[in-house]
Amino acid sequence: MTPSERLAAEEAVAVFSALSQDTRIEAFRLLLRYQPFGLAAGDIARLMAVPHNTLSTHLAILQKSGLVRSRREGRSIIFAAVPSRFASAQEFLTQGVAAPAKTKPKVAPNTIIPAKRPSKPLHQKAYNVLVLCTGNSARSILAEAILNREGGDRFRAFSAGSRPKGQPSPIGLELLSQLGYDTTDLRSKSWTEFAEPGAPQMDFIITVCDVAAEEACPYWPGHPLVAHWGIADPSDVNGTREQKHAAFNETYRRLMSRITALVNLRIEQMGLTELKAQLSEIGKMDGATEFALAGKAA
């Protein structure tokens, strides 16, 4: 850590004081999970079930301490955590303190040492998720890629369209490649593929465009849970190359926020009614269409 990044005593006090209240520490932990894009203020309030005016006060304190920064995107204020600020406060506490010497624990002869437990619980089931939009070229392709990476071994994502365009958007593929995604297997395809015998059985169907949400879908074996996360199509944006790329970046951020919320759900511990309600709330996050906000599709 450089000298300029080191905190003075009063700055460290401000950091730890900001985190000394339960709502603020939970908000900071939530924003750490949504790095580096952050969340809109309304989404933080929704995910934490905290009134907007109360949350605004807490976010102001976090921002004053340097733990959170904000930026404006359109009509939304996006808040993002600043992990380096917390790391600097931790470093302040340990300045000049010698690290404890590592000693090897004594083990009696012939002692059986138990195997280490896995650091995360093993899930018996991976959830299959089919993301639908009309053309299957932009939003659903981005969502498929994001969920397959963020979902780890808990989720398997697929995407399709009612009237597929035949190939994914080049701008979307370029964005994913820049972010380190493997785009080799991404393709635009019809949703009928997933209604045929032998197709993977879905646990969740998520529509990301209002048109697909209103269309008559094929019969999905297994009665998957359906949710609507309608957001605007970045492919509809006309203008300069920079404006088009900015639209795809914004769509990526909005999908990442929703998918992060999904993968953090304790699905195994939730009843059907609670799970449907949570998926509906995720669909109302920043950038939701009027149709999604009305909750008519699911």
N, C-alpha and C positions, 0 to 999 in steps of 0.2 A: 504494500500500500504506500503510495507516495505521500510526502509530507502535506501536500495540499488537500489530500483526502482525509487526513486525520482530523478528528473532531476535538474542539475545545470542550472543557468540562460542562459549560452551560448548554452546548449543543447536544452532548450525550444525555444530559438530564432531560432535555426537550424530547428526545427520541423515546427514552424509557417512560417518561411521563405520558406521552401520547399513547403508548401501548399498555398503560396501566388500567385501562377500562375495557370491559369484555366486548362491547360492540366494536370498538376500534380495533382491537387485536384480531377479532374475527374478520373484519373488513380487510385488514392488511393481509391476513392469511388467504382470504378469497382472491384478492388481487394478485398474490404471488402465484396462484394456480393459473391465472389468466395472462401470465407473462408471454410475450412482451407487448401484446396488443392492448390489454386493459379492458375495462367495462364501462358502459354508460352508467351514469348515476342511477337512472331508473332501474337498470338491470341489477345493480348492487342491492338496491332497496327491495326488489322483488325476490331475489335469491336469498336474502337474509331475513325477509319478512319484517323489515324495519320501516316506519313511516318516513317519507321523503324529507320532511323538515328536520326530523331527528338525525337522519343520516347526514344531511348537509352540514350540520354542526360538527359531527364527528370527522367527516372528510376534511373539513377546514382545518381541524386540529392536526390531522395526519399530514396534510399538505404543508402546514406551517413548520412542522418538525422536519420536513424533507423526506419523509417516508413515502410520500405519494406525490405524483405530479399529474397535471391535467392538461388537456388540449381540447380544442373545439373541432368537431367534425360535423359540418352542416349545422343542424339545430341541436346536436347532442354535445354534452361535455363528457369526454372520455377520461377516466381516471386509471392510472397505472402505478404499480408498486415500484419503488426504487430500492432493490435489494442491497445495493452497495452502501446505502445510508445506514441500514441496520448492521451490515458487516463492519462499518466504521465504528459504530457505537460499541459493538462487541470487542473490537480491537482496542478501543479506549480502556475498557475494563482490564484487559490483560497486558497492557503496556508495562514492561519491566518485571513481569511475573514469570519466573522460570517454569517451564513445562515440567510436570511431574515425571520422574524417571520411570521408565517402563520396566517392570519386573515380571519375570516369567512365573506364573503360579506354580506352586509345588503340587505335584501329583503323586499320590502314593503308588507304589509298584502294583501292577496288574489292575489298576483302576480302569474301568470302561468309561470312556468319554462319550457322552451322547452326541449324536449328529446335530449340527446346527439346524434350527428351524428355518424354513424359508422366510424371507423378509416381508413377503406379502402373501395373503391367503390364496390358496389354490382354488380356482373356480372350476366346478364340475362341468359347467356348460358355457359355451360361447353363444352369444345372442346374434342372430342374423338380422341385419337391418337393410331394407330396400328403400333407397331414396329416389323419389319420382319427381320429374318435371316434364313438361310437354316435349321439348326437343332433346333432352338428355345431352346437352352440349356444354353447359356452363355451371349453373348452381349445383345440380345433382352430381356432376363429375367432381367438382371441388369437394363436396360433402363426402363422397365415397373415399376420396384420397385422404382427407383429414381424419375421418373416423377409423379407417384401417390403420393409420399410424397412431392416433391418440388412444384408440380403444385397446391396444395391446392384444392380449389373448382373450379378452372378455367379449369383443365384438368383431363380427365379420360384416363388412359393408359391401353393398352392391348398388348399382344405379341403373335406371332405365327411363324410357319416355313413352308417352302414348303415341307421339308422332316424331320419332327420333330423326335428327338431322343427318345422321350418318357418320359424323365425325365430331370430336370435341372441339371447342373453341381454341384456336391457336394461342390466343392471349392467355386463356386459363391454363393451358399446358405450359406455356412459358413461365407463368407465375409459379406454378407448382415446381417446375424444374429449378427455378432460382431458389426456392425454399428447401431444396434437397429431397423432393419426392421422386420416386421412380414412377414415371408415367407410361411405361412400356405397355401395360395391360389395360390402360384406360381406353374405352371405346364407347361410342354412342349406339344404343341398342333398344329394341322394343321391349315393353314390359311383358309381352306375351311369353318371352323366354322363361319367365319366372312363374308362369302358370302352367307350364307343361309338365308331364310326368318326369320324375327324376330331378327336377329343379330343386335347389336348396329350399327348405321350408323356412319361411320368415317368422320372426318373433315380433318385428316392428315394421310398419310401413310409414314412411315419413314423406309427405308431399312438400315441396319447397316452392311451388308456384300455384297461384290461385286457380288457374285453368285446370291443371291436373287434379286438384282437390275436388273440383266440381264434376269431373268426367266419371262415367261409369267404368269402374275398374274391372279387370278380370277377377275370377274367383281365386282367392288366395288360400291354399290348403293350410289347415292348422289354426285358422281364425286369428291372425296376428293383430296386435294392437295398432291402431291407426292414429297418427297425429299430423297436424298441419303446421308447418313452419314457413309460411309465405313471406318471401322477401323479393325485392325488385330484381329483374333480370339485368345483369350488367351488360349483356349483349345489346340491349336496347339503347344504350347510351351512344349518342352521336357527338362528334367533335374531334378534337385532336387526338393523336396517339396517346399523349399523356393523360388526357381526360378519360379515355377508354381504359387505360391501365389502372387509373385511380379508382374507377368503378369496380374493377375486378378485385383490387386490393381491399376495398370496403366490403365487398361481398364475402371475401375470404375471412375477414375479421369477424363479420356477423355470424358466419357459419361456425367458425372456430369457437366463438362464445357459446353458441347453442350446444355444440358437440362436447365441449368441456363440461357443461352442465349435465349433459346426458351421462357421460362416462363417470361422473362423480355421484350419480344416484345409487343408493343402496337398494338396487332392484330386488335382490333376494329377500329383503326384509319388508317389502311394500306389498300391500294388497292391490288388487286391480283398480279400484276406484281412486286410491291415492296416486298410483302410478299414472293413470290417465290424466289426473289433475296436474301433476308435475310436468308431464309432457306438454300439456296445453299451456302452462305458464312459461315454459321454455320458448314455445312458439310466439310468445308476445314480447320477447326481448327486443332490444334496440333494432330499429329498421324493419319491424314487422309491418306487413301490408294491413290495410283497413279490414280486409276479409279475415286475416289471421287474428287481429285484435278482437274482432267480434266473436271469434271462436265458433264459427258456423260449420267448419269442415269436419271437425272431429266430433 
